[in-house]
Amino acid sequence: GDAPPPGSARSAKTRYRQADSACVVTRSEDDAIAVEFAQPQWAVTPGQSVVLYDGAICLGGAVIN
């Protein structure tokens, strides 16, 4: 499908068994994304993945740097 509109609200998780957390996703000109969570997240670490969701639908993910 198409990329979500800039600044769209989604949910994401950085750990497999973690509950989905509300976030806003933005994309930069070099195709990187920034994920800003509504609440602080525990132990987010470079090299881990962040996985994005729209409800129960997995939109994709990225490696955290």
All heavy atoms as TSV, in Angstrom:
chain	resi	resn	atom	element	x	y	z
A	1	GLY	N	N	0.817	-1.188	0.000
A	1	GLY	CA	C	0.000	0.000	0.000
A	1	GLY	C	C	0.857	1.247	0.000
A	1	GLY	O	O	2.073	1.197	-0.038
A	2	ASP	N	N	0.201	2.363	0.070
A	2	ASP	CA	C	0.878	3.654	0.100
A	2	ASP	C	C	1.447	3.928	1.480
A	2	ASP	O	O	0.962	3.411	2.487
A	2	ASP	CB	C	-0.097	4.771	-0.260
A	2	ASP	CG	C	-0.572	4.656	-1.696
A	2	ASP	OD1	O	0.199	4.166	-2.539
A	2	ASP	OD2	O	-1.722	5.051	-1.965
A	3	ALA	N	N	2.474	4.787	1.513
A	3	ALA	CA	C	3.039	5.219	2.790
A	3	ALA	C	C	2.000	6.056	3.532
A	3	ALA	O	O	1.202	6.753	2.903
A	3	ALA	CB	C	4.297	6.045	2.540
A	4	PRO	N	N	1.983	5.988	4.857
A	4	PRO	CA	C	1.022	6.791	5.607
A	4	PRO	C	C	1.325	8.281	5.437
A	4	PRO	O	O	2.469	8.656	5.179
A	4	PRO	CB	C	1.218	6.353	7.061
A	4	PRO	CG	C	2.509	5.638	7.097
A	4	PRO	CD	C	2.810	5.155	5.726
A	5	PRO	N	N	0.326	9.131	5.558
A	5	PRO	CA	C	0.556	10.572	5.445
A	5	PRO	C	C	1.555	11.054	6.490
A	5	PRO	O	O	1.613	10.488	7.591
A	5	PRO	CB	C	-0.818	11.182	5.696
A	5	PRO	CG	C	-1.798	10.075	5.587
A	5	PRO	CD	C	-1.054	8.802	5.837
A	6	PRO	N	N	2.345	12.084	6.180
A	6	PRO	CA	C	3.311	12.608	7.150
A	6	PRO	C	C	2.634	13.017	8.460
A	6	PRO	O	O	1.548	13.590	8.452
A	6	PRO	CB	C	3.891	13.832	6.449
A	6	PRO	CG	C	3.635	13.606	5.001
A	6	PRO	CD	C	2.361	12.806	4.924
A	7	GLY	N	N	3.271	12.658	9.571
A	7	GLY	CA	C	2.750	13.014	10.884
A	7	GLY	C	C	1.532	12.224	11.311
A	7	GLY	O	O	0.827	12.618	12.228
A	8	SER	N	N	1.282	11.088	10.681
A	8	SER	CA	C	0.089	10.312	11.017
A	8	SER	C	C	0.272	9.559	12.334
A	8	SER	O	O	1.365	9.128	12.670
A	8	SER	CB	C	-0.263	9.350	9.892
A	8	SER	OG	O	0.799	8.463	9.640
A	9	ALA	N	N	-0.812	9.413	13.055
A	9	ALA	CA	C	-0.782	8.699	14.332
A	9	ALA	C	C	-0.863	7.202	14.072
A	9	ALA	O	O	-1.656	6.745	13.258
A	9	ALA	CB	C	-1.937	9.154	15.211
A	10	ARG	N	N	-0.043	6.455	14.733
A	10	ARG	CA	C	0.017	4.999	14.617
A	10	ARG	C	C	0.287	4.420	16.003
A	10	ARG	O	O	0.274	5.114	17.000
A	10	ARG	CB	C	1.155	4.571	13.673
A	10	ARG	CG	C	1.017	5.091	12.278
A	10	ARG	CD	C	-0.084	4.327	11.566
A	10	ARG	NE	N	-0.204	4.826	10.206
A	10	ARG	CZ	C	-1.355	5.116	9.648
A	10	ARG	NH1	N	-2.456	4.978	10.301
A	10	ARG	NH2	N	-1.410	5.544	8.412
A	11	SER	N	N	0.614	3.156	16.030
A	11	SER	CA	C	1.141	2.539	17.244
A	11	SER	C	C	2.380	1.756	16.844
A	11	SER	O	O	2.583	1.432	15.677
A	11	SER	CB	C	0.098	1.637	17.918
A	11	SER	OG	O	-0.264	0.576	17.075
A	12	ALA	N	N	3.220	1.488	17.832
A	12	ALA	CA	C	4.477	0.789	17.564
A	12	ALA	C	C	4.909	0.050	18.807
A	12	ALA	O	O	4.434	0.304	19.903
A	12	ALA	CB	C	5.559	1.779	17.136
A	13	LYS	N	N	5.838	-0.872	18.590
A	13	LYS	CA	C	6.472	-1.544	19.725
A	13	LYS	C	C	7.938	-1.762	19.395
A	13	LYS	O	O	8.314	-1.905	18.237
A	13	LYS	CB	C	5.771	-2.834	20.112
A	13	LYS	CG	C	5.760	-3.906	19.064
A	13	LYS	CD	C	5.169	-5.211	19.582
A	13	LYS	CE	C	3.691	-5.127	19.725
A	13	LYS	NZ	N	3.052	-6.379	20.137
A	14	THR	N	N	8.766	-1.781	20.434
A	14	THR	CA	C	10.198	-2.003	20.269
A	14	THR	C	C	10.639	-3.326	20.879
A	14	THR	O	O	11.798	-3.693	20.761
A	14	THR	CB	C	11.014	-0.854	20.908
A	14	THR	OG1	O	10.671	-0.744	22.287
A	14	THR	CG2	C	10.747	0.460	20.190
A	15	ARG	N	N	9.736	-4.034	21.514
A	15	ARG	CA	C	10.021	-5.344	22.088
A	15	ARG	C	C	8.868	-6.279	21.759
A	15	ARG	O	O	7.704	-5.878	21.743
A	15	ARG	CB	C	10.187	-5.255	23.601
A	15	ARG	CG	C	11.330	-4.342	23.992
A	15	ARG	CD	C	11.803	-4.648	25.389
A	15	ARG	NE	N	12.941	-3.814	25.730
A	15	ARG	CZ	C	14.197	-4.087	25.412
A	15	ARG	NH1	N	14.483	-5.173	24.742
A	15	ARG	NH2	N	15.175	-3.279	25.758
A	16	TYR	N	N	9.177	-7.539	21.528
A	16	TYR	CA	C	8.208	-8.533	21.059
A	16	TYR	C	C	6.944	-8.614	21.913
A	16	TYR	O	O	5.842	-8.584	21.412
A	16	TYR	CB	C	8.898	-9.903	20.979
A	16	TYR	CG	C	7.972	-11.019	20.619
A	16	TYR	CD1	C	7.442	-11.106	19.340
A	16	TYR	CD2	C	7.602	-11.976	21.559
A	16	TYR	CE1	C	6.577	-12.144	18.999
A	16	TYR	CE2	C	6.748	-13.005	21.220
A	16	TYR	CZ	C	6.243	-13.076	19.938
A	16	TYR	OH	O	5.391	-14.084	19.612
A	17	ARG	N	N	7.091	-8.701	23.211
A	17	ARG	CA	C	5.931	-8.891	24.094
A	17	ARG	C	C	5.391	-7.592	24.661
A	17	ARG	O	O	4.515	-7.589	25.517
A	17	ARG	CB	C	6.289	-9.842	25.228
A	17	ARG	CG	C	6.559	-11.224	24.712
A	17	ARG	CD	C	6.934	-12.156	25.832
A	17	ARG	NE	N	7.362	-13.424	25.266
A	17	ARG	CZ	C	6.858	-14.580	25.610
A	17	ARG	NH1	N	5.922	-14.646	26.516
A	17	ARG	NH2	N	7.294	-15.679	25.047
A	18	GLN	N	N	5.893	-6.480	24.196
A	18	GLN	CA	C	5.460	-5.170	24.658
A	18	GLN	C	C	4.079	-4.833	24.081
A	18	GLN	O	O	3.751	-5.221	22.957
A	18	GLN	CB	C	6.486	-4.138	24.186
A	18	GLN	CG	C	6.174	-2.707	24.490
A	18	GLN	CD	C	7.239	-1.793	23.905
A	18	GLN	OE1	O	7.826	-2.085	22.877
A	18	GLN	NE2	N	7.482	-0.695	24.574
A	19	ALA	N	N	3.283	-4.114	24.847
A	19	ALA	CA	C	1.998	-3.630	24.330
A	19	ALA	C	C	2.261	-2.546	23.288
A	19	ALA	O	O	3.268	-1.829	23.362
A	19	ALA	CB	C	1.164	-3.064	25.475
A	20	ASP	N	N	1.371	-2.423	22.310
A	20	ASP	CA	C	1.490	-1.350	21.331
A	20	ASP	C	C	1.419	-0.007	22.051
A	20	ASP	O	O	0.644	0.149	23.001
A	20	ASP	CB	C	0.365	-1.424	20.306
A	20	ASP	CG	C	0.451	-2.659	19.428
A	20	ASP	OD1	O	1.397	-3.449	19.591
A	20	ASP	OD2	O	-0.428	-2.824	18.573
A	21	SER	N	N	2.211	0.945	21.598
A	21	SER	CA	C	2.247	2.275	22.194
A	21	SER	C	C	1.958	3.318	21.126
A	21	SER	O	O	2.483	3.236	20.013
A	21	SER	CB	C	3.627	2.550	22.802
A	21	SER	OG	O	3.904	1.624	23.818
A	22	ALA	N	N	1.143	4.304	21.474
A	22	ALA	CA	C	0.787	5.365	20.526
A	22	ALA	C	C	2.031	6.149	20.117
A	22	ALA	O	O	2.927	6.399	20.936
A	22	ALA	CB	C	-0.235	6.298	21.160
A	23	CYS	N	N	2.096	6.507	18.828
A	23	CYS	CA	C	3.244	7.264	18.326
A	23	CYS	C	C	2.836	8.052	17.087
A	23	CYS	O	O	1.783	7.827	16.512
A	23	CYS	CB	C	4.409	6.337	17.991
A	23	CYS	SG	S	4.064	5.195	16.637
A	24	VAL	N	N	3.702	8.973	16.708
A	24	VAL	CA	C	3.555	9.719	15.457
A	24	VAL	C	C	4.801	9.422	14.635
A	24	VAL	O	O	5.925	9.473	15.135
A	24	VAL	CB	C	3.418	11.231	15.718
A	24	VAL	CG1	C	3.425	12.011	14.421
A	24	VAL	CG2	C	2.148	11.509	16.506
A	25	VAL	N	N	4.599	9.103	13.357
A	25	VAL	CA	C	5.702	8.740	12.462
A	25	VAL	C	C	5.883	9.833	11.425
A	25	VAL	O	O	4.923	10.275	10.809
A	25	VAL	CB	C	5.405	7.396	11.751
A	25	VAL	CG1	C	6.536	7.015	10.815
A	25	VAL	CG2	C	5.148	6.303	12.769
A	26	THR	N	N	7.127	10.284	11.248
A	26	THR	CA	C	7.445	11.238	10.189
A	26	THR	C	C	8.597	10.686	9.368
A	26	THR	O	O	9.417	9.911	9.867
A	26	THR	CB	C	7.823	12.620	10.744
A	26	THR	OG1	O	8.884	12.471	11.689
A	26	THR	CG2	C	6.644	13.282	11.433
A	27	ARG	N	N	8.657	11.068	8.109
A	27	ARG	CA	C	9.700	10.594	7.199
A	27	ARG	C	C	10.554	11.779	6.767
A	27	ARG	O	O	10.035	12.827	6.430
A	27	ARG	CB	C	9.072	9.939	5.979
A	27	ARG	CG	C	10.101	9.363	5.011
A	27	ARG	CD	C	9.436	8.749	3.830
A	27	ARG	NE	N	8.759	7.545	4.275
A	27	ARG	CZ	C	8.419	6.556	3.478
A	27	ARG	NH1	N	8.641	6.625	2.201
A	27	ARG	NH2	N	7.816	5.492	3.944
A	28	SER	N	N	11.875	11.585	6.746
A	28	SER	CA	C	12.772	12.641	6.311
A	28	SER	C	C	13.020	12.542	4.805
A	28	SER	O	O	12.598	11.578	4.159
A	28	SER	CB	C	14.102	12.553	7.069
A	28	SER	OG	O	14.776	11.370	6.707
A	29	GLU	N	N	13.714	13.517	4.255
A	29	GLU	CA	C	13.992	13.530	2.819
A	29	GLU	C	C	14.865	12.355	2.376
A	29	GLU	O	O	14.805	11.940	1.229
A	29	GLU	CB	C	14.643	14.851	2.433
A	29	GLU	CG	C	13.689	16.021	2.533
A	29	GLU	CD	C	14.339	17.326	2.160
A	29	GLU	OE1	O	15.450	17.316	1.573
A	29	GLU	OE2	O	13.733	18.359	2.450
A	30	ASP	N	N	15.682	11.809	3.286
A	30	ASP	CA	C	16.552	10.685	2.924
A	30	ASP	C	C	15.882	9.332	3.189
A	30	ASP	O	O	16.533	8.307	3.282
A	30	ASP	CB	C	17.895	10.783	3.644
A	30	ASP	CG	C	17.784	10.675	5.150
A	30	ASP	OD1	O	16.651	10.667	5.672
A	30	ASP	OD2	O	18.825	10.615	5.809
A	31	ASP	N	N	14.549	9.333	3.325
A	31	ASP	CA	C	13.730	8.130	3.523
A	31	ASP	C	C	13.888	7.480	4.890
A	31	ASP	O	O	13.407	6.377	5.104
A	31	ASP	CB	C	13.969	7.093	2.426
A	31	ASP	CG	C	12.831	7.052	1.433
A	31	ASP	OD1	O	11.843	7.786	1.621
A	31	ASP	OD2	O	12.914	6.263	0.489
A	32	ALA	N	N	14.562	8.134	5.826
A	32	ALA	CA	C	14.586	7.643	7.200
A	32	ALA	C	C	13.256	8.018	7.844
A	32	ALA	O	O	12.546	8.909	7.363
A	32	ALA	CB	C	15.741	8.271	7.970
A	33	ILE	N	N	12.884	7.326	8.910
A	33	ILE	CA	C	11.678	7.698	9.646
A	33	ILE	C	C	12.057	8.080	11.066
A	33	ILE	O	O	13.085	7.635	11.589
A	33	ILE	CB	C	10.616	6.580	9.662
A	33	ILE	CG1	C	11.119	5.328	10.387
A	33	ILE	CG2	C	10.125	6.269	8.265
A	33	ILE	CD1	C	10.042	4.304	10.668
A	34	ALA	N	N	11.222	8.915	11.670
A	34	ALA	CA	C	11.348	9.248	13.085
A	34	ALA	C	C	10.047	8.814	13.750
A	34	ALA	O	O	8.964	9.055	13.216
A	34	ALA	CB	C	11.574	10.732	13.282
A	35	VAL	N	N	10.166	8.146	14.877
A	35	VAL	CA	C	9.004	7.683	15.624
A	35	VAL	C	C	9.021	8.398	16.964
A	35	VAL	O	O	9.955	8.254	17.737
A	35	VAL	CB	C	9.049	6.149	15.834
A	35	VAL	CG1	C	7.859	5.686	16.642
A	35	VAL	CG2	C	9.126	5.424	14.493
A	36	GLU	N	N	7.980	9.189	17.214
A	36	GLU	CA	C	7.871	9.908	18.485
A	36	GLU	C	C	6.725	9.295	19.277
A	36	GLU	O	O	5.568	9.353	18.866
A	36	GLU	CB	C	7.609	11.392	18.246
A	36	GLU	CG	C	7.581	12.189	19.519
A	36	GLU	CD	C	7.427	13.676	19.273
A	36	GLU	OE1	O	7.678	14.138	18.153
A	36	GLU	OE2	O	7.040	14.366	20.229
A	37	PHE	N	N	7.070	8.672	20.409
A	37	PHE	CA	C	6.078	8.009	21.245
A	37	PHE	C	C	5.377	9.013	22.147
A	37	PHE	O	O	5.981	9.987	22.603
A	37	PHE	CB	C	6.747	6.929	22.105
A	37	PHE	CG	C	7.157	5.713	21.324
A	37	PHE	CD1	C	8.449	5.577	20.834
A	37	PHE	CD2	C	6.252	4.699	21.075
A	37	PHE	CE1	C	8.831	4.456	20.121
A	37	PHE	CE2	C	6.616	3.569	20.357
A	37	PHE	CZ	C	7.908	3.459	19.877
A	38	ALA	N	N	4.101	8.753	22.431
A	38	ALA	CA	C	3.319	9.613	23.318
A	38	ALA	C	C	3.824	9.507	24.757
A	38	ALA	O	O	3.792	10.482	25.502
A	38	ALA	CB	C	1.841	9.240	23.244
A	39	GLN	N	N	4.312	8.331	25.141
A	39	GLN	CA	C	4.861	8.086	26.477
A	39	GLN	C	C	6.284	7.567	26.338
A	39	GLN	O	O	6.590	6.869	25.365
A	39	GLN	CB	C	4.020	7.035	27.220
A	39	GLN	CG	C	2.580	7.427	27.419
A	39	GLN	CD	C	2.440	8.604	28.359
A	39	GLN	OE1	O	3.122	8.684	29.380
A	39	GLN	NE2	N	1.558	9.529	28.018
A	40	PRO	N	N	7.181	7.884	27.299
A	40	PRO	CA	C	8.545	7.352	27.227
A	40	PRO	C	C	8.543	5.825	27.144
A	40	PRO	O	O	7.699	5.157	27.749
A	40	PRO	CB	C	9.174	7.817	28.544
A	40	PRO	CG	C	8.352	8.992	28.967
A	40	PRO	CD	C	6.963	8.708	28.475
A	41	GLN	N	N	9.489	5.287	26.386
A	41	GLN	CA	C	9.615	3.835	26.204
A	41	GLN	C	C	10.833	3.336	26.964
A	41	GLN	O	O	11.851	4.015	27.052
A	41	GLN	CB	C	9.725	3.495	24.721
A	41	GLN	CG	C	8.536	3.921	23.914
A	41	GLN	CD	C	7.269	3.238	24.358
A	41	GLN	OE1	O	7.142	2.029	24.263
A	41	GLN	NE2	N	6.303	4.001	24.853
A	42	TRP	N	N	10.730	2.116	27.462
A	42	TRP	CA	C	11.784	1.529	28.276
A	42	TRP	C	C	12.855	0.896	27.404
A	42	TRP	O	O	12.550	0.107	26.503
A	42	TRP	CB	C	11.166	0.483	29.203
A	42	TRP	CG	C	12.156	-0.250	30.037
A	42	TRP	CD1	C	12.804	0.239	31.134
A	42	TRP	CD2	C	12.623	-1.571	29.846
A	42	TRP	NE1	N	13.632	-0.706	31.637
A	42	TRP	CE2	C	13.546	-1.838	30.858
A	42	TRP	CE3	C	12.355	-2.556	28.917
A	42	TRP	CZ2	C	14.199	-3.050	30.975
A	42	TRP	CZ3	C	13.013	-3.759	29.038
A	42	TRP	CH2	C	13.918	-3.992	30.056
A	43	ALA	N	N	14.116	1.233	27.632
A	43	ALA	CA	C	15.301	0.562	27.077
A	43	ALA	C	C	15.299	0.437	25.552
A	43	ALA	O	O	15.612	-0.617	25.014
A	43	ALA	CB	C	15.482	-0.807	27.732
A	44	VAL	N	N	14.965	1.506	24.851
A	44	VAL	CA	C	15.073	1.498	23.394
A	44	VAL	C	C	16.560	1.539	23.052
A	44	VAL	O	O	17.294	2.392	23.546
A	44	VAL	CB	C	14.333	2.705	22.784
A	44	VAL	CG1	C	14.523	2.752	21.288
A	44	VAL	CG2	C	12.857	2.635	23.139
A	45	THR	N	N	17.021	0.603	22.216
A	45	THR	CA	C	18.446	0.406	21.985
A	45	THR	C	C	18.763	0.369	20.491
A	45	THR	O	O	18.064	-0.306	19.736
A	45	THR	CB	C	18.883	-0.932	22.630
A	45	THR	OG1	O	18.489	-0.928	24.004
A	45	THR	CG2	C	20.372	-1.133	22.530
A	46	PRO	N	N	19.829	1.079	20.069
A	46	PRO	CA	C	20.236	0.984	18.662
A	46	PRO	C	C	20.467	-0.472	18.260
A	46	PRO	O	O	20.990	-1.272	19.037
A	46	PRO	CB	C	21.533	1.784	18.613
A	46	PRO	CG	C	21.409	2.763	19.742
A	46	PRO	CD	C	20.682	2.001	20.826
A	47	GLY	N	N	20.031	-0.807	17.045
A	47	GLY	CA	C	20.149	-2.169	16.544
A	47	GLY	C	C	18.877	-2.977	16.708
A	47	GLY	O	O	18.679	-3.980	16.029
A	48	GLN	N	N	18.004	-2.564	17.632
A	48	GLN	CA	C	16.711	-3.219	17.781
A	48	GLN	C	C	15.790	-2.765	16.655
A	48	GLN	O	O	16.062	-1.793	15.963
A	48	GLN	CB	C	16.039	-2.807	19.096
A	48	GLN	CG	C	16.590	-3.453	20.322
A	48	GLN	CD	C	15.811	-2.982	21.529
A	48	GLN	OE1	O	15.954	-1.845	21.953
A	48	GLN	NE2	N	14.987	-3.859	22.073
A	49	SER	N	N	14.668	-3.426	16.536
A	49	SER	CA	C	13.664	-3.033	15.550
A	49	SER	C	C	12.530	-2.283	16.222
A	49	SER	O	O	12.223	-2.505	17.387
A	49	SER	CB	C	13.086	-4.270	14.862
A	49	SER	OG	O	14.071	-4.906	14.097
A	50	VAL	N	N	11.917	-1.398	15.469
A	50	VAL	CA	C	10.647	-0.791	15.843
A	50	VAL	C	C	9.649	-1.257	14.787
A	50	VAL	O	O	9.950	-1.249	13.597
A	50	VAL	CB	C	10.718	0.751	15.929
A	50	VAL	CG1	C	11.135	1.380	14.625
A	50	VAL	CG2	C	9.403	1.327	16.423
A	51	VAL	N	N	8.495	-1.748	15.229
A	51	VAL	CA	C	7.483	-2.279	14.321
A	51	VAL	C	C	6.248	-1.394	14.439
A	51	VAL	O	O	5.775	-1.113	15.544
A	51	VAL	CB	C	7.154	-3.747	14.647
A	51	VAL	CG1	C	6.125	-4.291	13.685
A	51	VAL	CG2	C	8.420	-4.592	14.590
A	52	LEU	N	N	5.733	-0.960	13.284
A	52	LEU	CA	C	4.614	-0.025	13.230
A	52	LEU	C	C	3.314	-0.740	12.894
A	52	LEU	O	O	3.296	-1.656	12.064
A	52	LEU	CB	C	4.885	1.041	12.172
A	52	LEU	CG	C	6.180	1.823	12.357
A	52	LEU	CD1	C	6.464	2.655	11.125
A	52	LEU	CD2	C	6.099	2.693	13.589
A	53	TYR	N	N	2.231	-0.304	13.524
A	53	TYR	CA	C	0.919	-0.914	13.343
A	53	TYR	C	C	-0.151	0.139	13.093
A	53	TYR	O	O	-0.052	1.262	13.567
A	53	TYR	CB	C	0.515	-1.705	14.604
A	53	TYR	CG	C	1.406	-2.864	14.896
A	53	TYR	CD1	C	2.535	-2.716	15.692
A	53	TYR	CD2	C	1.130	-4.125	14.378
A	53	TYR	CE1	C	3.370	-3.789	15.960
A	53	TYR	CE2	C	1.961	-5.203	14.648
A	53	TYR	CZ	C	3.077	-5.018	15.433
A	53	TYR	OH	O	3.902	-6.079	15.704
A	54	ASP	N	N	-1.168	-0.267	12.351
A	54	ASP	CA	C	-2.410	0.490	12.217
A	54	ASP	C	C	-3.488	-0.453	12.712
A	54	ASP	O	O	-3.967	-1.318	11.967
A	54	ASP	CB	C	-2.642	0.890	10.761
A	54	ASP	CG	C	-3.886	1.734	10.574
A	54	ASP	OD1	O	-4.548	2.074	11.585
A	54	ASP	OD2	O	-4.204	2.064	9.423
A	55	GLY	N	N	-3.802	-0.368	13.992
A	55	GLY	CA	C	-4.683	-1.353	14.622
A	55	GLY	C	C	-3.991	-2.697	14.641
A	55	GLY	O	O	-2.850	-2.811	15.088
A	56	ALA	N	N	-4.637	-3.729	14.090
A	56	ALA	CA	C	-4.051	-5.077	14.062
A	56	ALA	C	C	-3.193	-5.310	12.825
A	56	ALA	O	O	-2.577	-6.361	12.691
A	56	ALA	CB	C	-5.158	-6.117	14.116
A	57	ILE	N	N	-3.118	-4.331	11.928
A	57	ILE	CA	C	-2.368	-4.489	10.682
A	57	ILE	C	C	-0.924	-4.030	10.883
A	57	ILE	O	O	-0.674	-2.894	11.297
A	57	ILE	CB	C	-3.018	-3.678	9.547
A	57	ILE	CG1	C	-4.431	-4.183	9.302
A	57	ILE	CG2	C	-2.183	-3.764	8.273
A	57	ILE	CD1	C	-5.250	-3.294	8.384
A	58	CYS	N	N	0.025	-4.906	10.609
A	58	CYS	CA	C	1.447	-4.573	10.682
A	58	CYS	C	C	1.811	-3.805	9.422
A	58	CYS	O	O	1.664	-4.303	8.310
A	58	CYS	CB	C	2.289	-5.834	10.797
A	58	CYS	SG	S	4.061	-5.504	10.863
A	59	LEU	N	N	2.292	-2.567	9.595
A	59	LEU	CA	C	2.674	-1.726	8.454
A	59	LEU	C	C	4.106	-1.949	8.020
A	59	LEU	O	O	4.464	-1.658	6.887
A	59	LEU	CB	C	2.479	-0.252	8.817
A	59	LEU	CG	C	1.054	0.148	9.169
A	59	LEU	CD1	C	1.031	1.588	9.649
A	59	LEU	CD2	C	0.129	-0.056	8.004
A	60	GLY	N	N	4.943	-2.423	8.928
A	60	GLY	CA	C	6.361	-2.623	8.615
A	60	GLY	C	C	7.196	-2.204	9.806
A	60	GLY	O	O	6.692	-1.994	10.895
A	61	GLY	N	N	8.471	-2.067	9.564
A	61	GLY	CA	C	9.356	-1.714	10.658
A	61	GLY	C	C	10.665	-1.147	10.159
A	61	GLY	O	O	10.880	-0.991	8.961
A	62	ALA	N	N	11.537	-0.870	11.107
A	62	ALA	CA	C	12.840	-0.304	10.811
A	62	ALA	C	C	13.798	-0.650	11.942
A	62	ALA	O	O	13.372	-0.991	13.044
A	62	ALA	CB	C	12.745	1.217	10.649
A	63	VAL	N	N	15.083	-0.549	11.644
A	63	VAL	CA	C	16.110	-0.766	12.656
A	63	VAL	C	C	16.397	0.576	13.328
A	63	VAL	O	O	16.562	1.592	12.657
A	63	VAL	CB	C	17.391	-1.364	12.037
A	63	VAL	CG1	C	18.493	-1.489	13.072
A	63	VAL	CG2	C	17.084	-2.714	11.411
A	64	ILE	N	N	16.454	0.568	14.641
A	64	ILE	CA	C	16.688	1.790	15.433
A	64	ILE	C	C	18.180	2.129	15.372
A	64	ILE	O	O	19.033	1.267	15.533
A	64	ILE	CB	C	16.262	1.572	16.889
A	64	ILE	CG1	C	14.769	1.286	16.944
A	64	ILE	CG2	C	16.639	2.767	17.755
A	64	ILE	CD1	C	14.268	0.774	18.273
A	65	ASN	N	N	18.448	3.414	15.135
A	65	ASN	CA	C	19.856	3.854	15.205
A	65	ASN	C	C	19.986	5.062	16.056
A	65	ASN	O	O	19.065	5.594	16.557
A	65	ASN	CB	C	20.462	4.089	13.820
A	65	ASN	CG	C	19.790	5.192	13.040
A	65	ASN	OD1	O	19.067	5.998	13.586
A	65	ASN	ND2	N	20.016	5.179	11.758
